[in-house]
Amino acid sequence: QVQLVESGGGLVESGGPLRLSCQASRTFSTYIMGWFRQAPGKEREIVATISCGGGTTSYADSVKGRFTISRDDAKNTVYLQMISLKPEDTAVYYCAARAHWAAKYDYWGQGTQVTVSS
């Protein structure tokens, strides 16, 4: 079992930066980590993923060039650095963990609200 706790959400002006953190309850070096988001009335969408070891990352087209996912396995923490935020980035952001052999994300945080004002 892995418990995930997100932090760093809040209210930010359009164009501003924000960094989200996700702390795992135990070592997660063998887990692929992902950030997802869900806006009101919309389905949850994947934002970014990072492989075990951090060598491979992927991003949704809507955030490419603006968001950066990273991980610090020594701190059991994954980050999502967001810049040039837009009102359409407003959502609840979740981090999730997937064992590298698993087909789906098994562990989820409770989410952190990000609100971007125009």
C-alpha positions as CSV (number, residue, x, y, z in Angstrom):
1,Q,0.0,0.0,0.0
2,V,1.1,3.5,-0.8
3,Q,-0.5,6.6,0.6
4,L,-0.2,9.7,-1.5
5,V,-0.7,13.3,-0.2
6,E,-0.7,16.2,-2.6
7,S,0.1,19.8,-1.6
8,G,0.8,23.1,-3.2
9,G,-2.5,23.9,-4.8
10,G,-4.1,27.3,-4.5
11,L,-5.3,30.4,-6.3
12,V,-3.0,31.9,-8.9
13,E,-3.3,34.6,-11.5
14,S,-3.3,33.7,-15.1
15,G,0.3,33.5,-16.3
16,G,1.6,32.7,-12.9
17,P,3.5,29.6,-11.6
18,L,2.6,27.0,-9.1
19,R,4.4,23.8,-7.9
20,L,2.5,20.8,-6.7
21,S,4.1,18.2,-4.5
22,C,3.0,14.6,-3.8
23,Q,4.5,12.8,-0.8
24,A,4.4,9.1,-0.7
25,S,4.1,7.1,2.5
26,R,7.0,4.8,1.6
27,T,9.6,4.3,-1.0
28,F,8.1,4.5,-4.5
29,S,11.1,4.0,-6.7
30,T,9.5,1.1,-8.5
31,Y,6.4,3.0,-9.2
32,I,5.5,5.0,-12.3
33,M,4.0,8.3,-11.1
34,G,1.4,10.4,-12.8
35,W,-0.4,13.6,-12.3
36,F,-4.1,13.8,-13.3
37,R,-6.7,16.6,-13.2
38,Q,-10.4,16.9,-13.2
39,A,-12.2,20.1,-13.9
40,P,-15.9,20.6,-12.9
41,G,-18.2,18.8,-15.3
42,K,-15.3,17.1,-17.1
43,E,-13.7,13.7,-17.0
44,R,-10.5,13.2,-15.3
45,E,-7.5,13.5,-17.7
46,I,-3.9,12.6,-17.5
47,V,-1.5,15.5,-17.3
48,A,1.9,14.1,-17.0
49,T,3.7,10.8,-16.2
50,I,7.2,9.9,-15.1
51,S,8.9,6.6,-15.3
52,C,10.8,4.7,-12.5
53,G,14.1,6.6,-12.2
54,G,12.7,9.6,-13.9
55,G,14.3,9.0,-17.3
56,T,11.1,9.2,-19.3
57,T,8.3,11.7,-19.0
58,S,5.2,12.3,-21.0
59,Y,2.7,15.2,-21.1
60,A,-0.7,16.0,-22.4
61,D,-0.6,18.2,-25.4
62,S,-2.4,21.0,-23.5
63,V,0.4,21.4,-21.0
64,K,3.5,20.6,-23.0
65,G,6.1,23.3,-22.6
66,R,4.4,24.7,-19.5
67,F,4.4,21.8,-17.0
68,T,7.3,19.7,-15.8
69,I,7.1,16.5,-13.8
70,S,10.0,15.4,-11.7
71,R,10.6,13.0,-8.9
72,D,13.0,12.7,-5.9
73,D,13.0,9.1,-4.8
74,A,15.2,9.9,-1.8
75,K,12.3,12.1,-0.5
76,N,9.5,9.8,-1.9
77,T,8.1,12.9,-3.6
78,V,6.9,13.7,-7.1
79,Y,6.5,17.3,-8.3
80,L,4.6,19.1,-11.0
81,Q,6.0,22.5,-11.8
82,M,3.5,24.6,-13.7
83,I,4.2,27.9,-15.4
84,S,2.2,30.2,-17.7
85,L,-1.0,28.9,-16.1
86,K,-4.2,29.5,-17.8
87,P,-7.8,29.6,-16.5
88,E,-8.5,26.3,-18.3
89,D,-5.9,24.7,-16.0
90,T,-8.3,25.1,-13.2
91,A,-9.0,21.7,-11.7
92,V,-8.5,19.3,-8.9
93,Y,-5.1,17.8,-9.4
94,Y,-4.3,14.2,-8.3
95,C,-1.2,12.3,-8.2
96,A,-1.2,8.5,-8.7
97,A,1.2,5.6,-8.5
98,R,1.3,2.6,-10.7
99,A,3.6,-0.4,-10.1
100,H,5.8,-0.8,-13.2
101,W,4.3,-4.2,-13.9
102,A,0.7,-3.0,-13.4
103,A,-1.7,-2.0,-16.1
104,K,-3.4,0.8,-14.1
105,Y,-2.8,3.3,-11.4
106,D,-3.7,1.7,-8.1
107,Y,-2.9,4.4,-5.6
108,W,-4.4,7.9,-5.6
109,G,-4.0,11.0,-3.5
110,Q,-7.0,13.0,-2.3
111,G,-6.4,15.9,-4.7
112,T,-5.4,19.5,-4.5
113,Q,-7.4,22.4,-6.0
114,V,-5.7,24.7,-8.5
115,T,-7.6,27.8,-9.5
116,V,-6.3,30.1,-12.1
117,S,-8.0,33.5,-12.2
118,S,-8.3,35.4,-15.5
